[in-house]
Amino acid sequence: MKKGIILAICCSLFACLFIWPKATLKKDPKYQYQLAVCTMFKNEAPWLAEWITFHHDVLGFEHFYLYDNDSDDNFKQVLQPFIDKGIVELIDWTRKDPEHIWPGENDTDTPWHLYQLAAYNECMKKRALGKAKWVAVIDVDEYIVPVNGVHSFYANINDAEKRRKGSIKFSWRMFGTSHIWDLAEGELLTEKMVLRAEDGNFSHNWGKCMHRPEAVNFCNIHDACKLKEPFRFRHANPDEIRIHHYWSRTEKFCMQRRNTIDPKNGKGESYNCIEDKTMAQYLPTLKKALAAYKD
């Protein structure tokens, strides 16, 4: 009797682990892309390839709407392999064009945000509408990270579609510099940056979203503050899916771009509190894909 029970349990475990298929993303033939990304960037050349490759080759995002806001680095050289493959759609979003700034707002402290608002809403209402089923609105220092494998990300999306969700919010997990001054050539941000803020850090109340373009009335920077009926919001459990926000990147980056005099103080130190190697499970796939693009 006991042997029979043990055998039944073993068979059940075997089925769970090896026979029952893990979730895959359901394809909707009405859309050219099931998953896409929208971002506005300026002078992000050193970080673009890793960010695009992770979301494309690890998570399965098929298309990237990249709005260039007057970059003067070698971003075109970095992006060309992705453009040639049809992965990246590069949009010139210069500040010289008055149509590239959101009208009716007065944000003199962070004028960058006004160009973001205009870019994001242009993407949702025109460029991605009817083409992409889901569009993640994230920055180049933000990575969508399923904690327990990519299949859990797909399962969440499939469930959201069943429940008529038009927007899914992913909470931040803020990463610090890991006390690294700079990355050597070939080193990956996602591999070297392993220290982050504690779970209770106030910044983790924030995050970014992935939207159904047809559901969005107005796309804000951190969320879609207006959704059309009958769509609703979902806030993903950060223990399942979250955004790794590499705000600090390296100590050198902090001093040069974040105007932080000493990255070991203030945010820099509070973001270097606990070790998090969730990304390690994805690094082999990421490295292999990056090498293929370089070849």
TORKOL-4160 file (C-alpha; in steps of 0.2 Angstrom, whole numbers, padded with zeros to 4 digits, m for minus):
295
<pt num="1" X="0000" Y="0000" Z="0000"/>
<pt num="2" X="0014" Y="0012" Z="0005"/>
<pt num="3" X="0024" Y="0008" Z="m0011"/>
<pt num="4" X="0008" Y="0012" Z="m0021"/>
<pt num="5" X="0006" Y="0029" Z="m0013"/>
<pt num="6" X="0024" Y="0033" Z="m0015"/>
<pt num="7" X="0024" Y="0028" Z="m0033"/>
<pt num="8" X="0008" Y="0038" Z="m0036"/>
<pt num="9" X="0017" Y="0054" Z="m0028"/>
<pt num="10" X="0032" Y="0051" Z="m0039"/>
<pt num="11" X="0022" Y="0049" Z="m0055"/>
<pt num="12" X="0013" Y="0066" Z="m0051"/>
<pt num="13" X="0029" Y="0075" Z="m0047"/>
<pt num="14" X="0037" Y="0068" Z="m0064"/>
<pt num="15" X="0021" Y="0074" Z="m0073"/>
<pt num="16" X="0022" Y="0091" Z="m0066"/>
<pt num="17" X="0041" Y="0093" Z="m0069"/>
<pt num="18" X="0043" Y="0085" Z="m0086"/>
<pt num="19" X="0026" Y="0081" Z="m0095"/>
<pt num="20" X="0014" Y="0095" Z="m0092"/>
<pt num="21" X="0019" Y="0109" Z="m0103"/>
<pt num="22" X="0024" Y="0126" Z="m0096"/>
<pt num="23" X="0014" Y="0141" Z="m0102"/>
<pt num="24" X="0018" Y="0149" Z="m0119"/>
<pt num="25" X="0012" Y="0165" Z="m0125"/>
<pt num="26" X="m0005" Y="0164" Z="m0135"/>
<pt num="27" X="m0003" Y="0171" Z="m0152"/>
<pt num="28" X="m0016" Y="0182" Z="m0159"/>
<pt num="29" X="m0016" Y="0182" Z="m0178"/>
<pt num="30" X="m0024" Y="0200" Z="m0178"/>
<pt num="31" X="m0008" Y="0207" Z="m0173"/>
<pt num="32" X="0009" Y="0208" Z="m0181"/>
<pt num="33" X="0018" Y="0208" Z="m0164"/>
<pt num="34" X="0012" Y="0200" Z="m0148"/>
<pt num="35" X="0024" Y="0210" Z="m0137"/>
<pt num="36" X="0033" Y="0226" Z="m0141"/>
<pt num="37" X="0043" Y="0239" Z="m0132"/>
<pt num="38" X="0042" Y="0258" Z="m0132"/>
<pt num="39" X="0055" Y="0270" Z="m0125"/>
<pt num="40" X="0063" Y="0287" Z="m0128"/>
<pt num="41" X="0081" Y="0288" Z="m0126"/>
<pt num="42" X="0096" Y="0300" Z="m0127"/>
<pt num="43" X="0115" Y="0295" Z="m0127"/>
<pt num="44" X="0112" Y="0277" Z="m0122"/>
<pt num="45" X="0123" Y="0268" Z="m0134"/>
<pt num="46" X="0133" Y="0258" Z="m0121"/>
<pt num="47" X="0117" Y="0250" Z="m0114"/>
<pt num="48" X="0106" Y="0247" Z="m0129"/>
<pt num="49" X="0112" Y="0231" Z="m0136"/>
<pt num="50" X="0111" Y="0221" Z="m0119"/>
<pt num="51" X="0094" Y="0229" Z="m0115"/>
<pt num="52" X="0086" Y="0225" Z="m0133"/>
<pt num="53" X="0094" Y="0207" Z="m0133"/>
<pt num="54" X="0087" Y="0203" Z="m0116"/>
<pt num="55" X="0069" Y="0208" Z="m0120"/>
<pt num="56" X="0070" Y="0201" Z="m0137"/>
<pt num="57" X="0079" Y="0184" Z="m0135"/>
<pt num="58" X="0075" Y="0180" Z="m0117"/>
<pt num="59" X="0058" Y="0187" Z="m0115"/>
<pt num="60" X="0052" Y="0186" Z="m0133"/>
<pt num="61" X="0048" Y="0204" Z="m0137"/>
<pt num="62" X="0047" Y="0205" Z="m0155"/>
<pt num="63" X="0048" Y="0224" Z="m0159"/>
<pt num="64" X="0055" Y="0240" Z="m0152"/>
<pt num="65" X="0049" Y="0257" Z="m0155"/>
<pt num="66" X="0064" Y="0268" Z="m0151"/>
<pt num="67" X="0062" Y="0287" Z="m0150"/>
<pt num="68" X="0079" Y="0296" Z="m0151"/>
<pt num="69" X="0079" Y="0312" Z="m0142"/>
<pt num="70" X="0094" Y="0321" Z="m0150"/>
<pt num="71" X="0107" Y="0308" Z="m0146"/>
<pt num="72" X="0125" Y="0312" Z="m0151"/>
<pt num="73" X="0134" Y="0296" Z="m0147"/>
<pt num="74" X="0136" Y="0281" Z="m0158"/>
<pt num="75" X="0118" Y="0274" Z="m0155"/>
<pt num="76" X="0115" Y="0271" Z="m0174"/>
<pt num="77" X="0130" Y="0260" Z="m0175"/>
<pt num="78" X="0124" Y="0250" Z="m0160"/>
<pt num="79" X="0106" Y="0249" Z="m0167"/>
<pt num="80" X="0110" Y="0244" Z="m0185"/>
<pt num="81" X="0110" Y="0225" Z="m0183"/>
<pt num="82" X="0093" Y="0226" Z="m0174"/>
<pt num="83" X="0086" Y="0238" Z="m0187"/>
<pt num="84" X="0092" Y="0227" Z="m0202"/>
<pt num="85" X="0083" Y="0212" Z="m0194"/>
<pt num="86" X="0067" Y="0222" Z="m0192"/>
<pt num="87" X="0068" Y="0221" Z="m0173"/>
<pt num="88" X="0070" Y="0240" Z="m0170"/>
<pt num="89" X="0060" Y="0254" Z="m0177"/>
<pt num="90" X="0070" Y="0270" Z="m0175"/>
<pt num="91" X="0060" Y="0286" Z="m0174"/>
<pt num="92" X="0068" Y="0304" Z="m0174"/>
<pt num="93" X="0061" Y="0313" Z="m0159"/>
<pt num="94" X="0071" Y="0329" Z="m0160"/>
<pt num="95" X="0067" Y="0343" Z="m0148"/>
<pt num="96" X="0067" Y="0355" Z="m0163"/>
<pt num="97" X="0050" Y="0349" Z="m0168"/>
<pt num="98" X="0036" Y="0357" Z="m0158"/>
<pt num="99" X="0025" Y="0342" Z="m0161"/>
<pt num="100" X="0037" Y="0331" Z="m0151"/>
<pt num="101" X="0032" Y="0340" Z="m0135"/>
<pt num="102" X="0016" Y="0336" Z="m0125"/>
<pt num="103" X="0005" Y="0352" Z="m0126"/>
<pt num="104" X="m0004" Y="0361" Z="m0112"/>
<pt num="105" X="0009" Y="0356" Z="m0099"/>
<pt num="106" X="0022" Y="0366" Z="m0090"/>
<pt num="107" X="0035" Y="0355" Z="m0082"/>
<pt num="108" X="0051" Y="0367" Z="m0082"/>
<pt num="109" X="0060" Y="0355" Z="m0069"/>
<pt num="110" X="0059" Y="0340" Z="m0080"/>
<pt num="111" X="0056" Y="0345" Z="m0098"/>
<pt num="112" X="0062" Y="0328" Z="m0104"/>
<pt num="113" X="0045" Y="0321" Z="m0097"/>
<pt num="114" X="0035" Y="0331" Z="m0109"/>
<pt num="115" X="0044" Y="0324" Z="m0124"/>
<pt num="116" X="0041" Y="0306" Z="m0116"/>
<pt num="117" X="0023" Y="0309" Z="m0115"/>
<pt num="118" X="0022" Y="0315" Z="m0133"/>
<pt num="119" X="0032" Y="0300" Z="m0139"/>
<pt num="120" X="0022" Y="0287" Z="m0128"/>
<pt num="121" X="0005" Y="0293" Z="m0134"/>
<pt num="122" X="0011" Y="0294" Z="m0152"/>
<pt num="123" X="0016" Y="0276" Z="m0151"/>
<pt num="124" X="0000" Y="0270" Z="m0142"/>
<pt num="125" X="m0012" Y="0280" Z="m0153"/>
<pt num="126" X="m0004" Y="0278" Z="m0170"/>
<pt num="127" X="0012" Y="0268" Z="m0172"/>
<pt num="128" X="0008" Y="0252" Z="m0162"/>
<pt num="129" X="m0011" Y="0253" Z="m0163"/>
<pt num="130" X="m0018" Y="0238" Z="m0172"/>
<pt num="131" X="0000" Y="0231" Z="m0174"/>
<pt num="132" X="0006" Y="0226" Z="m0157"/>
<pt num="133" X="m0005" Y="0218" Z="m0144"/>
<pt num="134" X="0005" Y="0223" Z="m0129"/>
<pt num="135" X="0017" Y="0237" Z="m0128"/>
<pt num="136" X="0029" Y="0239" Z="m0113"/>
<pt num="137" X="0034" Y="0257" Z="m0109"/>
<pt num="138" X="0050" Y="0256" Z="m0100"/>
<pt num="139" X="0067" Y="0265" Z="m0100"/>
<pt num="140" X="0084" Y="0258" Z="m0106"/>
<pt num="141" X="0089" Y="0255" Z="m0088"/>
<pt num="142" X="0074" Y="0245" Z="m0084"/>
<pt num="143" X="0072" Y="0226" Z="m0087"/>
<pt num="144" X="0056" Y="0216" Z="m0085"/>
<pt num="145" X="0061" Y="0201" Z="m0075"/>
<pt num="146" X="0051" Y="0186" Z="m0071"/>
<pt num="147" X="0057" Y="0178" Z="m0055"/>
<pt num="148" X="0053" Y="0160" Z="m0059"/>
<pt num="149" X="0056" Y="0159" Z="m0077"/>
<pt num="150" X="0049" Y="0166" Z="m0093"/>
<pt num="151" X="0034" Y="0154" Z="m0093"/>
<pt num="152" X="0027" Y="0163" Z="m0078"/>
<pt num="153" X="0028" Y="0180" Z="m0088"/>
<pt num="154" X="0018" Y="0172" Z="m0102"/>
<pt num="155" X="0005" Y="0164" Z="m0090"/>
<pt num="156" X="0002" Y="0181" Z="m0082"/>
<pt num="157" X="m0001" Y="0189" Z="m0099"/>
<pt num="158" X="m0013" Y="0175" Z="m0104"/>
<pt num="159" X="m0023" Y="0177" Z="m0088"/>
<pt num="160" X="m0023" Y="0196" Z="m0090"/>
<pt num="161" X="m0031" Y="0194" Z="m0107"/>
<pt num="162" X="m0044" Y="0182" Z="m0101"/>
<pt num="163" X="m0049" Y="0195" Z="m0088"/>
<pt num="164" X="m0049" Y="0210" Z="m0100"/>
<pt num="165" X="m0034" Y="0219" Z="m0092"/>
<pt num="166" X="m0028" Y="0233" Z="m0103"/>
<pt num="167" X="m0013" Y="0237" Z="m0092"/>
<pt num="168" X="m0001" Y="0227" Z="m0081"/>
<pt num="169" X="0010" Y="0237" Z="m0069"/>
<pt num="170" X="0027" Y="0229" Z="m0063"/>
<pt num="171" X="0035" Y="0236" Z="m0048"/>
<pt num="172" X="0053" Y="0242" Z="m0047"/>
<pt num="173" X="0067" Y="0234" Z="m0038"/>
<pt num="174" X="0081" Y="0247" Z="m0037"/>
<pt num="175" X="0098" Y="0242" Z="m0040"/>
<pt num="176" X="0114" Y="0251" Z="m0035"/>
<pt num="177" X="0132" Y="0251" Z="m0042"/>
<pt num="178" X="0137" Y="0236" Z="m0033"/>
<pt num="179" X="0153" Y="0246" Z="m0028"/>
<pt num="180" X="0159" Y="0244" Z="m0046"/>
<pt num="181" X="0167" Y="0260" Z="m0054"/>
<pt num="182" X="0165" Y="0255" Z="m0072"/>
<pt num="183" X="0161" Y="0240" Z="m0083"/>
<pt num="184" X="0176" Y="0232" Z="m0093"/>
<pt num="185" X="0173" Y="0229" Z="m0112"/>
<pt num="186" X="0161" Y="0214" Z="m0114"/>
<pt num="187" X="0155" Y="0214" Z="m0096"/>
<pt num="188" X="0136" Y="0214" Z="m0094"/>
<pt num="189" X="0126" Y="0226" Z="m0083"/>
<pt num="190" X="0114" Y="0213" Z="m0078"/>
<pt num="191" X="0128" Y="0201" Z="m0073"/>
<pt num="192" X="0138" Y="0213" Z="m0063"/>
<pt num="193" X="0125" Y="0223" Z="m0054"/>
<pt num="194" X="0119" Y="0211" Z="m0040"/>
<pt num="195" X="0116" Y="0223" Z="m0026"/>
<pt num="196" X="0099" Y="0232" Z="m0023"/>
<pt num="197" X="0088" Y="0241" Z="m0011"/>
<pt num="198" X="0078" Y="0231" Z="0002"/>
<pt num="199" X="0061" Y="0226" Z="m0002"/>
<pt num="200" X="0053" Y="0239" Z="0009"/>
<pt num="201" X="0062" Y="0254" Z="0000"/>
<pt num="202" X="0050" Y="0268" Z="m0004"/>
<pt num="203" X="0055" Y="0268" Z="m0022"/>
<pt num="204" X="0048" Y="0250" Z="m0025"/>
<pt num="205" X="0031" Y="0258" Z="m0024"/>
<pt num="206" X="0034" Y="0264" Z="m0041"/>
<pt num="207" X="0036" Y="0255" Z="m0057"/>
<pt num="208" X="0032" Y="0254" Z="m0076"/>
<pt num="209" X="0018" Y="0246" Z="m0086"/>
<pt num="210" X="0014" Y="0236" Z="m0101"/>
<pt num="211" X="m0002" Y="0241" Z="m0111"/>
<pt num="212" X="m0014" Y="0236" Z="m0124"/>
<pt num="213" X="m0014" Y="0251" Z="m0136"/>
<pt num="214" X="m0032" Y="0249" Z="m0140"/>
<pt num="215" X="m0036" Y="0251" Z="m0121"/>
<pt num="216" X="m0027" Y="0267" Z="m0118"/>
<pt num="217" X="m0035" Y="0284" Z="m0118"/>
<pt num="218" X="m0019" Y="0292" Z="m0111"/>
<pt num="219" X="m0002" Y="0285" Z="m0108"/>
<pt num="220" X="0007" Y="0292" Z="m0093"/>
<pt num="221" X="0026" Y="0289" Z="m0090"/>
<pt num="222" X="0023" Y="0276" Z="m0075"/>
<pt num="223" X="0005" Y="0270" Z="m0080"/>
<pt num="224" X="m0010" Y="0273" Z="m0091"/>
<pt num="225" X="m0020" Y="0284" Z="m0080"/>
<pt num="226" X="m0035" Y="0282" Z="m0092"/>
<pt num="227" X="m0041" Y="0266" Z="m0099"/>
<pt num="228" X="m0056" Y="0263" Z="m0110"/>
<pt num="229" X="m0070" Y="0252" Z="m0105"/>
<pt num="230" X="m0071" Y="0238" Z="m0102"/>
<pt num="231" X="m0052" Y="0236" Z="m0099"/>
<pt num="232" X="m0045" Y="0236" Z="m0081"/>
<pt num="233" X="m0028" Y="0238" Z="m0073"/>
<pt num="234" X="m0018" Y="0224" Z="m0065"/>
<pt num="235" X="m0003" Y="0226" Z="m0053"/>
<pt num="236" X="0008" Y="0211" Z="m0055"/>
<pt num="237" X="0015" Y="0202" Z="m0039"/>
<pt num="238" X="0033" Y="0208" Z="m0038"/>
<pt num="239" X="0038" Y="0191" Z="m0031"/>
<pt num="240" X="0033" Y="0184" Z="m0048"/>
<pt num="241" X="0037" Y="0198" Z="m0060"/>
<pt num="242" X="0046" Y="0215" Z="m0057"/>
<pt num="243" X="0057" Y="0228" Z="m0065"/>
<pt num="244" X="0075" Y="0228" Z="m0061"/>
<pt num="245" X="0079" Y="0247" Z="m0062"/>
<pt num="246" X="0097" Y="0249" Z="m0064"/>
<pt num="247" X="0096" Y="0268" Z="m0060"/>
<pt num="248" X="0113" Y="0269" Z="m0053"/>
<pt num="249" X="0122" Y="0258" Z="m0066"/>
<pt num="250" X="0140" Y="0261" Z="m0061"/>
<pt num="251" X="0149" Y="0273" Z="m0050"/>
<pt num="252" X="0156" Y="0282" Z="m0065"/>
<pt num="253" X="0139" Y="0283" Z="m0073"/>
<pt num="254" X="0132" Y="0290" Z="m0057"/>
<pt num="255" X="0145" Y="0304" Z="m0056"/>
<pt num="256" X="0144" Y="0309" Z="m0074"/>
<pt num="257" X="0126" Y="0307" Z="m0078"/>
<pt num="258" X="0116" Y="0307" Z="m0062"/>
<pt num="259" X="0125" Y="0322" Z="m0055"/>
<pt num="260" X="0129" Y="0312" Z="m0039"/>
<pt num="261" X="0145" Y="0318" Z="m0031"/>
<pt num="262" X="0148" Y="0302" Z="m0021"/>
<pt num="263" X="0138" Y="0287" Z="m0027"/>
<pt num="264" X="0142" Y="0278" Z="m0010"/>
<pt num="265" X="0131" Y="0291" Z="m0001"/>
<pt num="266" X="0112" Y="0294" Z="m0002"/>
<pt num="267" X="0103" Y="0283" Z="m0015"/>
<pt num="268" X="0119" Y="0274" Z="m0020"/>
<pt num="269" X="0121" Y="0266" Z="m0003"/>
<pt num="270" X="0103" Y="0262" Z="0000"/>
<pt num="271" X="0102" Y="0254" Z="m0017"/>
<pt num="272" X="0117" Y="0242" Z="m0012"/>
<pt num="273" X="0109" Y="0233" Z="0003"/>
<pt num="274" X="0105" Y="0215" Z="m0002"/>
<pt num="275" X="0111" Y="0203" Z="m0015"/>
<pt num="276" X="0099" Y="0198" Z="m0029"/>
<pt num="277" X="0105" Y="0186" Z="m0042"/>
<pt num="278" X="0088" Y="0183" Z="m0050"/>
<pt num="279" X="0095" Y="0188" Z="m0067"/>
<pt num="280" X="0108" Y="0173" Z="m0067"/>
<pt num="281" X="0095" Y="0161" Z="m0074"/>
<pt num="282" X="0094" Y="0171" Z="m0090"/>
<pt num="283" X="0113" Y="0175" Z="m0093"/>
<pt num="284" X="0117" Y="0160" Z="m0103"/>
<pt num="285" X="0104" Y="0164" Z="m0116"/>
<pt num="286" X="0108" Y="0183" Z="m0116"/>
<pt num="287" X="0126" Y="0180" Z="m0119"/>
<pt num="288" X="0124" Y="0168" Z="m0133"/>
<pt num="289" X="0111" Y="0180" Z="m0141"/>
<pt num="290" X="0123" Y="0195" Z="m0139"/>
<pt num="291" X="0137" Y="0185" Z="m0147"/>
<pt num="292" X="0126" Y="0180" Z="m0162"/>
<pt num="293" X="0122" Y="0199" Z="m0165"/>
<pt num="294" X="0140" Y="0203" Z="m0165"/>
<pt num="295" X="0144" Y="0190" Z="m0178"/>
